[in-house]
Amino acid sequence: MIEFILNNKHIKTEAKTGMTLVDFIRENQELKGTKIGCREGDCGACTVLVGTLHNQKVQYKSITSCISPLGNAHGKHIVTIEGINLEKKLNIVQDAMAENFATQCGFCTPGFVVSLTGYAMNSCCSETNQIDAISGNICRCTGYKSIEKAANQVVEKVGSSSISDLIKQEFIPAYFTEIPNKLAQINSKFEKIDFSKKIVASGTDLYVRYADNLSEKEVSLVANLPELKGISVENGICKIGASTTVSEMVQNAELQQIIPNLKTFLKLVSSEQIRNMGTLAGNFVNASPIGDMSIFFLALDATLHIQNVKTKKEREIPFKKFHQNYKKYDLQKEELIAAISFFVLTENTLFNFEKVSKRTHLDIASVNAACSMEIENTTILKAHFSVGGVAAIPKYLEKTSAFLIGKSISEKNIQEAEQILQSEISPIADVRGTISYKRLLARQLFFAHFVALFPQIKLEKLV
């Protein structure tokens, strides 16, 4: 039994846990305001808000419902465009869209309105953050400037993100005050993991490829299991739960201190909606050669914590040993990734992440790369480099990293290291580029690490 609140309606359903949330909303509940565009989590027309009860308050985030399993709605508050309508008038966000002529065909508009409403409910408003909030919403008519003006108008009118204040300001309807009590009455515990079913976290990859098949099945969901959540820093080690999302990483103050440019790096990973959904372990077991978070953690020389669900025994392996071949990895029967950990970066350790894709903040990488280096004066004491899109697996550059240890930061040494890098990779031509193009990108991103991390050193020949 799946139980949740849909707008202001209490839902109890025996529908398949693997059914997509958007299909349940549109076909089962006949709420047609949530649109189906790409069915790949790409266009944002299907955006809804998901509210989770925490410390007697509900925290909301935007997601794409076309690639979200219905079972993940259990115990949550799901808000569609119909759920933010006021009686007999437009709310503040809808009014801003209308006043700025920010809609033409109107197909994408509900997604934009929901995303901006979710932004008002969560954020300290600024003229940067509100554009991030709609980073996963695509409009093919307006050219975006009118939508940006509407978003700026929303910022001007948000006085507070508290539910009671937003109701007074006419951002959301009054029923939102009742939601915490309604959610508290739902038993939001998930069933135990069942390996006889397909294991699904948030579905951001699986539902792009297999939505039709999964929608007809009961799936075993792990994204909301509390034992797979959380970020801790203890005894110089940072440990992150397998079902932690990219957004939860971005918002964690301790992680921001460990990796100062964390927000900038993770903004490259995907859109706001996907960052709110996608889990670390989901990215790892997807085993894509261009998995952003795989490349990120390879450069941190991370360790995977793998648990046998039945025996509760845990084993640890270097993350660089996890991916074995294309879409193959080191997970045994009835095992799940429980967490990933890495040593907290020292004051002398520098980290960088680079990515090239067709769309800067929303797309799958053509090539991505990351590195960490411990430096003393201009000598490299430790080095870990990784690159994606150039091999059958997310590639840890073993030989390149080893070569740089003990070397000084110089154009000669960096160029020699790049030649070793080229010997370690074996890109193939595909829709994201030719072999020569990917080799060129790997070269340029490798050089980009040094240009970004050592601006005080003249490295003109690398540019």
Residue pairs with C-beta under 8 A, 6 or more apart in sequence:
1 12
1 13
1 14
2 11
2 12
2 13
2 14
2 15
2 17
2 70
2 71
2 73
2 74
3 10
3 11
3 12
3 13
3 74
3 75
3 186
3 187
4 11
4 73
4 74
4 75
4 76
4 77
4 78
4 186
5 11
5 51
5 76
5 77
5 78
5 179
5 182
5 183
5 186
6 25
6 29
6 31
6 78
6 80
6 83
7 31
7 78
7 79
7 80
7 82
7 83
7 175
8 83
8 173
8 175
8 178
9 29
10 182
11 29
13 24
13 28
13 70
15 24
15 28
15 70
16 70
16 215
16 216
16 217
16 218
16 219
17 69
17 70
17 71
17 217
17 218
17 219
17 221
18 69
18 70
18 71
18 198
18 200
18 214
18 215
18 216
18 217
18 218
18 219
19 69
19 70
19 215
19 216
20 65
20 66
20 67
20 68
20 69
20 70
20 207
20 211
20 215
21 48
21 65
21 66
21 68
21 69
21 70
21 72
21 73
21 78
22 34
22 36
22 46
22 48
22 65
22 66
22 68
23 215
24 70
24 73
25 31
25 34
25 48
25 65
25 78
25 80
26 32
26 34
26 36
31 80
31 82
33 80
33 81
33 82
33 110
34 45
34 46
34 47
34 48
34 65
34 80
34 81
34 110
35 45
35 46
35 107
35 108
35 110
35 111
36 45
36 46
36 66
37 43
37 44
37 45
37 46
37 66
37 107
37 108
37 138
38 45
38 66
39 66
39 67
39 208
39 211
40 66
40 67
40 208
41 64
41 66
41 67
41 136
41 204
41 207
41 208
41 271
41 273
41 274
41 277
42 64
42 136
42 138
42 362
43 108
43 111
43 137
43 138
44 64
44 108
44 111
44 112
44 115
44 134
44 136
44 137
44 138
44 271
44 273
45 107
45 108
45 110
45 111
45 137
45 138
46 64
46 65
46 66
46 111
47 62
47 63
47 64
47 65
47 110
47 111
47 114
47 115
47 136
47 137
47 273
48 62
48 63
48 65
48 78
48 79
48 80
48 114
49 60
49 61
49 62
49 63
49 77
49 78
49 79
49 83
49 114
49 117
49 118
49 121
50 60
50 61
50 62
50 63
50 73
50 76
50 77
50 78
50 79
50 276
51 58
51 59
51 60
51 76
51 77
51 78
51 79
51 179
51 183
52 58
52 59
52 60
52 61
52 75
52 76
52 77
53 75
53 77
53 180
53 183
53 184
53 188
56 180
56 184
57 180
58 77
58 163
58 176
58 179
58 180
58 183
59 122
60 77
60 79
60 118
60 121
60 122
61 118
61 122
61 247
61 276
62 114
62 115
62 118
62 119
62 133
62 136
62 272
62 273
62 276
63 273
63 276
63 277
64 136
64 273
64 274
64 277
66 207
66 211
67 203
67 204
67 207
67 208
67 211
67 277
68 202
68 203
68 207
68 277
69 200
69 202
69 203
69 207
69 214
69 219
69 221
71 200
71 219
71 221
72 202
72 203
72 221
72 223
72 224
74 188
74 190
74 224
75 183
75 186
75 187
75 188
75 189
75 224
76 183
76 188
77 179
77 182
77 183
79 114
79 117
80 110
80 114
81 110
81 113
81 114
83 173
84 91
84 93
84 113
84 114
84 117
84 171
84 172
84 173
85 91
85 94
85 173
86 170
86 173
87 173
89 170
90 98
91 117
91 170
91 171
91 172
91 173
92 120
92 154
92 157
92 169
92 170
92 171
93 113
93 116
93 117
93 120
93 150
93 154
93 171
94 113
96 102
96 116
96 150
96 151
96 153
96 154
96 157
97 103
97 109
97 112
97 113
97 147
97 150
99 150
99 153
100 146
100 147
100 149
100 150
100 153
101 142
101 146
102 109
102 112
102 142
102 146
102 147
102 149
102 150
103 109
103 141
103 142
104 141
104 142
105 140
105 141
108 137
108 138
108 139
108 140
108 141
111 137
112 134
112 137
112 139
112 147
112 150
115 133
115 134
115 136
115 137
115 272
115 273
116 130
116 133
116 134
116 150
116 151
116 154
117 171
117 172
118 133
119 125
119 129
119 130
119 133
119 134
119 154
120 154
120 158
120 161
120 166
120 171
121 161
121 163
121 166
121 171
121 172
122 161
123 129
123 130
123 133
123 161
124 161
125 154
125 155
125 158
126 155
127 152
127 155
130 151
130 152
130 154
130 155
131 148
131 151
132 267
132 272
133 151
133 272
134 147
134 151
134 272
135 271
135 272
135 361
135 362
136 270
136 271
136 272
136 273
136 274
136 362
139 147
157 169
158 166
158 169
158 171
159 165
159 169
160 166
160 169
163 172
163 176
163 177
164 177
166 172
166 176
167 173
167 174
167 176
167 177
190 221
190 224
190 225
191 220
193 199
193 220
193 222
193 225
193 309
193 336
194 220
195 220
195 309
195 333
195 334
197 217
197 218
197 219
197 220
198 206
198 214
198 217
198 219
198 220
199 219
199 220
199 222
199 336
200 206
200 214
200 219
200 220
200 221
200 222
200 223
201 221
201 222
201 223
201 243
201 279
201 281
201 282
202 223
202 245
202 277
202 278
202 279
202 282
203 214
203 277
204 274
204 277
204 278
204 282
205 282
205 283
205 286
205 288
206 214
206 286
207 214
222 228
222 242
222 243
222 336
223 243
223 277
223 279
223 282
224 243
225 243
227 241
227 338
228 241
228 242
228 243
228 244
228 281
228 336
228 338
228 339
229 241
229 243
229 244
229 248
230 240
230 241
230 244
231 238
231 239
231 240
231 241
231 244
231 248
231 249
231 252
231 254
231 255
232 238
232 239
233 239
233 254
233 258
233 344
236 343
236 344
237 341
237 342
237 343
237 344
238 254
238 255
238 258
238 341
238 342
238 343
238 344
239 305
239 339
239 340
239 341
240 249
240 280
240 339
240 340
240 341
241 280
241 338
241 339
242 279
242 280
242 281
242 336
242 337
242 338
242 339
242 340
243 279
243 280
243 281
243 282
244 279
244 280
245 275
245 276
245 277
245 278
245 279
245 280
246 266
246 269
246 270
246 274
246 275
246 278
246 280
246 293
247 272
247 275
247 276
249 255
249 262
249 266
249 280
250 262
250 263
250 266
250 267
250 275
255 262
256 262
256 263
258 344
258 345
259 265
259 345
259 351
261 351
261 352
265 296
265 352
265 353
266 275
267 361
268 292
268 353
268 355
268 360
268 361
269 275
269 278
269 292
269 293
270 278
270 292
270 361
270 362
271 361
271 362
280 293
280 297
280 337
280 340
281 336
281 337
281 340
283 291
283 292
283 293
283 294
284 291
284 293
284 294
284 304
284 319
284 322
284 329
284 337
284 340
285 329
285 331
285 337
287 294
287 323
287 326
287 327
287 328
287 329
287 393
287 394
288 294
288 388
288 394
289 326
289 388
289 389
289 390
289 391
289 392
289 393
289 394
289 395
290 364
290 365
290 366
290 367
290 368
290 388
290 389
290 394
291 388
291 394
292 355
292 365
292 368
292 388
294 319
294 323
294 386
294 388
294 394
295 353
295 368
295 369
295 370
295 386
295 387
295 388
295 394
296 353
296 370
297 319
297 340
297 342
298 319
298 320
298 370
298 384
298 386
298 394
298 395
298 396
299 351
299 353
299 370
299 371
299 372
299 384
299 385
299 386
300 342
300 351
300 370
300 372
300 384
301 318
301 319
301 320
301 342
301 343
301 372
301 384
302 318
302 319
302 340
302 341
302 342
303 316
303 317
303 318
303 319
303 340
303 341
303 342
304 316
304 317
304 318
304 319
304 322
304 337
304 339
304 340
305 314
305 315
305 316
305 337
305 338
305 339
305 340
305 341
306 314
306 315
306 316
306 317
306 330
306 331
306 335
306 336
306 337
306 338
307 313
307 314
307 335
307 336
307 337
307 338
308 314
308 332
308 334
308 335
309 334
309 335
309 336
310 334
314 338
317 330
319 340
320 396
320 398
321 330
322 329
322 330
323 329
323 393
323 394
324 330
324 393
325 392
325 393
326 392
326 393
331 337
345 351
345 372
346 374
348 374
348 375
348 376
348 381
349 372
349 373
349 374
349 375
349 382
350 372
350 373
350 374
350 375
350 453
351 370
351 371
351 372
352 370
352 371
352 448
352 449
352 452
352 453
353 368
353 369
353 370
354 368
354 369
354 370
354 445
354 448
354 449
354 452
355 365
355 367
355 368
355 369
355 445
356 365
356 366
356 367
356 368
356 441
356 445
357 363
357 364
357 365
357 366
358 366
358 432
364 432
365 388
365 389
365 432
366 389
366 432
366 433
366 437
366 438
366 441
367 387
367 388
367 389
367 390
367 433
367 438
367 441
367 442
367 445
368 387
368 388
368 389
368 445
369 385
369 386
369 387
369 388
369 442
369 445
369 446
369 448
369 449
370 385
370 386
370 387
371 383
371 384
371 385
371 386
371 449
372 382
372 383
372 384
373 380
373 382
373 383
373 384
373 404
373 453
374 380
374 381
374 382
374 383
375 381
375 409
378 408
378 409
378 410
378 457
379 406
379 407
379 408
379 409
380 404
380 405
380 406
380 407
380 408
380 409
381 405
381 406
382 405
383 400
383 401
383 402
383 404
383 405
384 396
384 401
385 396
385 397
385 400
385 401
385 404
385 421
385 446
385 449
386 394
386 395
386 396
386 397
387 395
387 397
387 421
387 425
387 442
387 445
387 446
388 394
388 395
389 427
389 432
389 438
389 441
389 442
390 425
390 426
390 427
390 438
390 439
390 442
391 425
391 426
391 427
392 426
395 424
395 425
397 421
397 424
398 424
399 420
399 423
399 424
400 417
400 418
400 420
400 421
400 424
400 446
403 416
403 417
403 420
404 413
404 417
407 413
407 417
409 450
409 454
409 457
411 459
411 461
411 462
414 446
414 447
414 450
414 459
414 462
415 461
415 462
417 446
418 443
418 446
418 447
421 442
421 443
421 446
422 439
422 442
422 443
425 439
425 442
427 435
427 438
427 439
427 442
428 435
429 435
432 438
433 441
447 459
447 462
447 463
450 457
450 459
450 462
451 459
451 462
451 463
